[in-house]
Amino acid sequence: MGILSPIRLAATAVAATIFIACAHAEQPQQLKLTIGTEGGYPPFNSVAPDGSLVGFDIDIAKALCAEMRADCTFVTQAWQGVIPALQAGRFDAIISMAVTSERKGKVDFTHAYYHSVPAIAVPKSSAIAGVTPEDLKGKSLGVQEGTVHFRYAKEKYKESDIRKYPAIAGYEHDLADGTLDAAMDGRFVLENWLKTEAGQCCRILGTLKPDPAIHGEGVAIAVRRGDTDLVNRFNAAIAAIRTDGTYKRINDKYFDFDIYGG
């Protein structure tokens, strides 16, 4: 074999460089996402004893990330500051947020991936007769701040003593020790708590008819305003896991009915 001339050597090196560059260019960069969650709202999201995040929302998010072939990490954030944290770039998406007109002015939403029904829980010994504002007149009503339930309580139960809590553990504790008359939240969250040892103190008093103007259009994933590509990716993934049975497998792990339709 003859010795290559300097010119041929240089040409070969340039061709190799171009080939490598083109090969790299043809490989799309993996989508990397950071997803924010409260981590204190079982059975949807909570922190396990080993420090890992668990729950329906977490399993759904992981399934969506797998469908999108995205590398996803999760971070926890107190709920009342979750939208400012998204806007500040701490994460790329919020899993599990009710879609309301007010929030639409701050973030963009995917299609809803489940629907919730509000309810009121009371101690088992409570003499409160019903869930109307008149029934709870003069009674203390605990609600997590920053939620659609808190807004509903403030607007509809004006003659109740509305007590706000940063997390649901607060109203659970006060209901259990008798220092709170009632609590309002999503039915699924309250029912999950009532199944625990700590929740044996209490019962569901009744459910409420959702007010679309307050409770919104279902629960979805929120992203920063204008991130249309990410919304579209999530929407396609939601449709895919509904079709291929992944959603149902996750749903059935936590609920004995299809939460998608409320």
N, C-alpha and C positions, 0 to 999 in steps of 0.2 A: 504494500500500500504506500502510495506516495505521501510526501509531507505536504500538508495544506499550507498555502501561502497566507501571509498575514491578512490579506484582504478577505480571503475565503473564511479564515478563522473569525474575523470580525463580523462578517455577514452571518455566519452560523450562530454566533453569540447573540446577535440582534434578533434573528429569527426565533431562537429559543426563548428569549425574553418576551417577545410579542406573543408567542404561543402560550406561555405561562400566564401572562396578563389576561389574554383572552379567555383562558380556561377559568381563571378566577372570576372574571367579569360575568361568565355564564352561570356561575353558581350564586343564586340569590341569597342575600344575607338573612339569617334567621331572625324572625321577628322576636324582639325581647320586650316584655311588658312587666310593669310593676302594678299589682292590683291592691287597692286599699280596701280594708274591711274593718268593722268595729271589733270583732273578736269577743263580743260579750252578749250575743243575742241568740242563744240556743233555741231551737235545734238548727238554726240557719248558719250561725258562725260562732265559734267559741274556742277558747284555748284549752287544750287537753293537759293533763298533769305533766306530760313530758315536754310541754311547751309548743307542740305543734298545733296548727289551726285545723279544726274539724267542723263538719256540719254540711247541710244541704248546699248552701251557697259555695262553700269551698270545693265540694265535689263537682258541682256544676261548672265552676270556673276552671277547674283542672281539666274537665272533659272538653270545654270550649277551647282551651289552650292546646290540647292534644289535637283537636280537629283543625285548628289553624296552624298547627306545627309551630307554635310559639313557645319560647322559653319564658315561663312566667314565675315571678316571685311575689310573695305576699307581705304586706306590712299592715300593722294595726293602727287605728286612729280613733280617738274619741269622736263620737258621732257628731256632736255639735260643731266640730271643726273640720268635718270631712270634705266639704265642698271647697273651702279656702285652701286646704292642703292639696287637693286636686289641681286647682287653678295655679298654685305655686309650683307645681311640677314634682311634688313628692311622690306621686304615683300617676299612672296613665289612665286608670279606670277605677270606678267604685262599684263593687259588686253589691247588689241588693239595695236599691233606692226606689222609693215610690215616685212615679212620674207625675209631677204636678205642674200646673202652668207657671207657678212662681219659680220652680227650679229650672224649668225650660229656659228661663231668662238668664240662667247662670251656666248651665251645662247642656250637652246634647245627650240623648238617650237612645239606646237600642230598643228593639221590640221588647215587650214585657215577657219575662220567662216564668212568672207565677203571679197569682192574685191572692190578696189577703182580705180577711173579713175582721173588722174590729169587734172587740168584746170587752166585757167588764167582769172582773173577778172580785169576790168578797170573802171574808172569813166564813167558815161553815155556819157559825152561830149568828151571822148577820140577819137582822130583821128587815133590811131594805127590800122592798117589794118588787122593784123593777129597775130598768136601765134608763128611764127617761130623765130629763133634767129635773122634773118635778120630784121624781123618786129620790134623787140625790141632792136635793136642795138642803143646804146647810151641812152636807157631809164632806169629808176630806176625800179627794180623788187624786191618786198618784199617777203620774204619766212621765215617760222619759222625754226630756227636753230635746228640741230639735227635730222631733218626729211629726208626722202628719196627725198622729193621735193627740199630741200636745196641742197643736193648733185647733183641732176639733173640740177638745175639752174646753179650751179658753173661749172659743166662739159660741159653743152650744150649752155649756154648763156654767153659765155666768154666776149662778147663785150657790155654786159649790166652792169649797176651799181647794183650789187646784194647787197641788204640790208637785214641783218638778224635780226630777232625779236625773243625774248625769248618765246613769246606767240602770238597767232593769233590776239588778241585784238590790238596789236601794228600796224600791217599792215592794219587792218580794220580802225583804227583811221586815219592813214596817207592817205589811199585811199580816205576816206570821206572828209578830209580837203584839198585835192589836192596837198599834198607834196610828193606823191608817184604815179608813172605812172601806175604800174600794180602789181598784187600779184599772186603768184602761190600756189596752195594747191589742196587737193582732191575736186572733183566737188561737192560731197555731202555737204562738209563743207561750200564751197563758196555759194552754192545755199541756204543753211539754213540761212546764214547771209543775203543774198539778200532779204529774205522774211521779215526781221525785219525792223523796222523804220529806224534804223541807216544804213541799207544796201540799202536803196532806192536811194542812191547816185550812185550806180554802177551796172554793168551788167557782165555777163559771155562773154568774148571775144571769147572763144573757148576751146575745150578739146584737150588733147595731147594723142598720142598713148603711152601707158606705155612701158617702157624699162625694160624687166625682169631682166637685170643685175643690174639695179638701184632700180626700184620700187619693185622688188621681186616677190614672188609667192602668194600674197594675204596677208590678215591681220589675225594674229593668237594671241595666248596667249604664252608669253615667261616665261620660268622657268629656274632655275639654271641648269648649265650643269650637266648631269648625273642623274637628277631627273626623270628617266624613268617612275616610277610608277605614278607620278603625271601627266605626259604627257598622259599616257594611260587612266587614270581616266577622264581627260578632254576630250580626243578624244571620249571615249565612251559616255560621257554626251552630247557632241556636236551632235553626231549621233542620240542620243535618242530624243533631243528636236527638231531636224529636222524631225524626224519620227512622233512624237506625236502631232505636230501642234503648240507647244509652240513657236518655232522660228518664224513661220509665224505670230502669234499673235503679237509678239514683233516687227517684221519687219514692219507690216502694221500700227503700231502705229506711226512710224517715216517716212516711205517711201511708195510710191505708186508703187513700183516694187520690185522684189526679189534681195536684195543687195548681197545675198550669191554668186550669179553668176557674179556679176559685172555689 
